[in-house]
Amino acid sequence: MTATKRAAADTRVWQRMLSGRRLDLIDPSPLDIEIADIAHGLARVARWNGQTSGAHIFSVAQHTLLVEAVMRAQTPRLDEKLRLAALLHDAPEYVIGDMISPFKAVLGGDYKVVEQRLLAAIHIRFGLPAQLNANVTAQIKNADRGAAYLEATLLAGFSEAEARRLFGRDPCLPDSVRHDYLTPWSAAKAEKRFLARFKSLQA
C-alpha cells in the first residue's frame, strides 16, 4: 500500500454520537441514526452563524419547528408523515453543522452529496421515502423560505425589503406563534420541544 492510500484509509469519516453510535458520513446507515442524537445536535447548532439577537442562539432545532409550524399553517390538512419530513428537513446538520447558503455556493456539489446521503438515511430510519417527491420538496422549501424571512427580519437584522428579495413573502403566522417560535430558546428547551414534536408526529 502506498503512503497516499494508507493516509486515505486512516482518514476518519465518521462521527461518534452521545448515544454511542458511529455515523459514517460517506456511507451513512439508517441503523446508526437516533432521534435523541439529532435533537441534541440540532439544539446546539446556530442558525445564521450565530448572528442573531437574543439571550440564546437561534438553533436549527428551533428553526425546523418553525418551518413545520409554517407548513402546518399553509397546508392545514397535510399528512403527518409529510409534516415529519418538514421537521427533519435540516436533520443532517446535527452532524455536519449549518453551512450558510453563501458558503454552500462556494463549496459546490460535494457538500450537497454528503447532505443528501445523510437525509436519505434519516428518512429511511424514520419511515419516510429516501427521496421525497418534487411537490412535497417544494412545499417544504416554501415553508423554509417563509421561516427564513421571519428569522431574517426579526432576529438577523435584515430589512423587510431585503428579506423579501432573498426569501419571499412573510408567511403571516399568528402573533402568538411568531412570538413563541421566534424568541430564541435555550438548547435544553429546543431539544425537549423538538423531541416532543417528533414523538407527536410518530404517534
ChimeraX attribute file (.defattr): number of C-alpha atoms within 10 A of each C-alpha:
attribute: neighborCount
match mode: 1-to-1
recipient: residues
	/A:1	7
	/A:2	7
	/A:3	8
	/A:4	9
	/A:5	10
	/A:6	10
	/A:7	10
	/A:8	10
	/A:9	11
	/A:10	9
	/A:11	9
	/A:12	9
	/A:13	12
	/A:14	15
	/A:15	14
	/A:16	12
	/A:17	18
	/A:18	12
	/A:19	12
	/A:20	11
	/A:21	15
	/A:22	17
	/A:23	20
	/A:24	15
	/A:25	18
	/A:26	13
	/A:27	13
	/A:28	19
	/A:29	18
	/A:30	17
	/A:31	13
	/A:32	17
	/A:33	21
	/A:34	17
	/A:35	18
	/A:36	15
	/A:37	18
	/A:38	23
	/A:39	24
	/A:40	21
	/A:41	24
	/A:42	28
	/A:43	27
	/A:44	20
	/A:45	23
	/A:46	21
	/A:47	23
	/A:48	20
	/A:49	14
	/A:50	13
	/A:51	14
	/A:52	19
	/A:53	15
	/A:54	12
	/A:55	10
	/A:56	14
	/A:57	23
	/A:58	31
	/A:59	25
	/A:60	25
	/A:61	33
	/A:62	29
	/A:63	26
	/A:64	22
	/A:65	21
	/A:66	26
	/A:67	26
	/A:68	25
	/A:69	22
	/A:70	25
	/A:71	25
	/A:72	18
	/A:73	16
	/A:74	16
	/A:75	13
	/A:76	10
	/A:77	8
	/A:78	12
	/A:79	11
	/A:80	14
	/A:81	15
	/A:82	20
	/A:83	21
	/A:84	21
	/A:85	24
	/A:86	27
	/A:87	25
	/A:88	25
	/A:89	20
	/A:90	20
	/A:91	26
	/A:92	23
	/A:93	20
	/A:94	19
	/A:95	20
	/A:96	16
	/A:97	18
	/A:98	20
	/A:99	16
	/A:100	11
	/A:101	10
	/A:102	8
	/A:103	9
	/A:104	14
	/A:105	12
	/A:106	9
	/A:107	12
	/A:108	10
	/A:109	11
	/A:110	9
	/A:111	14
	/A:112	13
	/A:113	12
	/A:114	16
	/A:115	19
	/A:116	14
	/A:117	19
	/A:118	26
	/A:119	23
	/A:120	19
	/A:121	22
	/A:122	28
	/A:123	21
	/A:124	16
	/A:125	18
	/A:126	18
	/A:127	12
	/A:128	16
	/A:129	15
	/A:130	17
	/A:131	14
	/A:132	14
	/A:133	9
	/A:134	9
	/A:135	9
	/A:136	14
	/A:137	16
	/A:138	12
	/A:139	16
	/A:140	22
	/A:141	16
	/A:142	20
	/A:143	25
	/A:144	22
	/A:145	22
	/A:146	25
	/A:147	28
	/A:148	26
	/A:149	26
	/A:150	24
	/A:151	25
	/A:152	22
	/A:153	17
	/A:154	18
	/A:155	19
	/A:156	18
	/A:157	13
	/A:158	15
	/A:159	13
	/A:160	17
	/A:161	12
	/A:162	13
	/A:163	21
	/A:164	17
	/A:165	11
	/A:166	13
	/A:167	18
	/A:168	16
	/A:169	18
	/A:170	16
	/A:171	18
	/A:172	13
	/A:173	16
	/A:174	9
	/A:175	8
	/A:176	9
	/A:177	13
	/A:178	18
	/A:179	12
	/A:180	11
	/A:181	19
	/A:182	19
	/A:183	18
	/A:184	21
	/A:185	21
	/A:186	17
	/A:187	22
	/A:188	13
	/A:189	14
	/A:190	24
	/A:191	23
	/A:192	17
	/A:193	18
	/A:194	25
	/A:195	18
	/A:196	12
	/A:197	14
	/A:198	18
	/A:199	12
	/A:200	10
	/A:201	16
	/A:202	12
	/A:203	6
